[in-house]
Amino acid sequence: MPSKRILFISNGHGEDNHTSHVIQTLRQLCPSVEMAAMPIVGEGKAYRSLDIPIIGPTQIMPSGGFFYMKRLYLLKDFQSGLIGLTWRQLQAVLQYASSCDLIMATGDFVSQTFAYLTNRPFVSFISCLSALYEGRLRLNPLLWHNLNSSRCLAVFTRDSYTTSDLKRQGIAKAQFGGIPALDRLVPVGKNLYLKPDIPTIALLPGSRMPEAARNFCLQLQLVIQIAKVMPESGFQFRAALIPNLMEQLDDIAKSQGWQLTQGILTYSLPGSSAEELPLVEVRCYSDAFSDILSYSNLVIGMAGLAVDLAVAIGKPIIQIPGQGPQFTYQFAEAQTRLLGISAQTIGTGPATPEILKQAAQRVVETLQDVDYLAKCQENGPERFGSVGASERIARFLLTSLGESYGVHTSLETSSETWFRCPNL
């Protein structure tokens, strides 16, 4: 009997990331399942890194998938061939889906509509939608129709509040999923050269170039302002960067007036002698995200999913808006509503020198506010729930495929568990 086949459809870089963790768990639970993917936004790097076949055309658009932040970006996407690309992607999905047993769609209206149009059973993960933004999730009529169709087997959500909200609205098949990436947010033992008893601040500038480089330059300017007002005992800074950004550190250092030595950025005040210690240093890593996030006391975040993960494990977030296309004030403000008290956004537009000074003072105040830090520890888990999202979703996919059973080691409990694993 041939192996079961699943097609994963996602429309967004964060959505690709969520799905990639589900795929990794599926491979552990049931290696015989065949998998392919159609990333609608970007090149699908998360899939390619796992050697998952991409079934249709991909292209990076000017907006990076964030045209809703500024309508001008949507016009640029149209000029770059967005409509034709989407049509070719849909045709590829419809052709490939005829050989699939199940579809999983991660994202909003676009990916869910693609899944619905295949006429195959599908599982929905509306990872980018949440009732936490406005207190109630307002679904457009077409998306409501897709999720309520008999072909939609389940609607997974990122947070339990949205699950309850959808059930109140009549979508009984809504289930809490969580954040799949949280399952693998485990320190790997990277030496961060941390000094004990000194607060650690993480810098997360995002993962989309060239915006991430612009964001990091802004964060370095903020670090200088923090260094001017921080307590005498000081803070220590660690930056979690993507490899492409690490490659540009020398140019960034020169443009911002820093010195770079083996991944360590140092800044000295103008007029300082060579014998004087630098005002501040930032150690940069491209392979220590989990360690940096886990051991930080506060995060300066200009990202989406990475900031969600930080909040989920109880970290306070300071956000400064950038130029975009993703991390604008509109995005940061929406993040604040999603993340609750854990996130503070400074300024209402692209950060100016005055906003950076305000943000620096807020960083110092936040790290000295013991009661607030304790509330952040409570807020994150309350909003995003426990780990295990990738296994919850993967097991549902396997149950939906059905047919035969196997014994495997549970990823959560390390005990033998029966579950559906087709054609082992």
C-alpha angles and dihedrals in degrees: 000000000000120000121264116258130213127190117205118207121188136166109203142036092254089048090052088052094050091049094046090061091050088051092051090052092047089054090054094047099040118006093181095071112103116224137191133168144212112201106194095191122051128342100305097243091167089060096041091053087060093045091244110159115248108218101197146026121299131193137173110240126204092249094051086222094304100102090129087073092063124009091214088070090057090055090051089050090052090051089051092056103266096152095050092045093051091049092052091047091051091050090051091050094049092049096047096040092066088075095046129098095202141011127210116198120194118189139030136311097320099055092039091052091049089052093047093050092057090072087223126119110269142187118220126214108183092190096159096049124081139166087216091081096065106002091257132050110236109203120194113241095254094051089046089053092049094050093045095050118112090241091064104086099185141354112219119197133199095231135031093234090065091048091056091044093053092048090052087053092054103264097126093173091067113122134181111253108164130197110320093199089061089071091068099038092115125136112249096200098262111170105242093174091233120178113224120250094015116113114248121217120200122211115210110178096170134253107261116096136247090017092057090058092051090047092050092052088054091049091051089054088052092049089057090053091047091051090056094056105028121113119274090256087062137205130264122226129211123181123207105206136172116246093252090057092047088057090059097049094104092055091043092050092052093047093049099041096251131130121234124208121167095328095319118116117202130186127200126188115254110270095025117142122241090249094058120095115250118260093239143346134210121202112210128206136177095189106043107070096128093045094047093048094045096050098039123106094201136012129218097204133189097163142081117227094022090058091047089055092049091052091046090061094046105264123147114234131213113195128193117186120241137192095276147172083193110010103052127137089266091057094044092049091051089049089054091056091047096046099039122202093352093075126063120186117202116206132004099245142023107327116268126193089264092051090050090054090050091048091050091054090047091053091055093046092048095052089051094050104092094178093052093048089053091052090052089055088057098039098058099056091040091057101039104025129214131328120269102082095130092052094044091054096039093052091050090052090051092047089051090053090050130163110108136035134223138178118242138160112267113242092218105038103024088224128118112272132182116229140149114279112166119223101353 
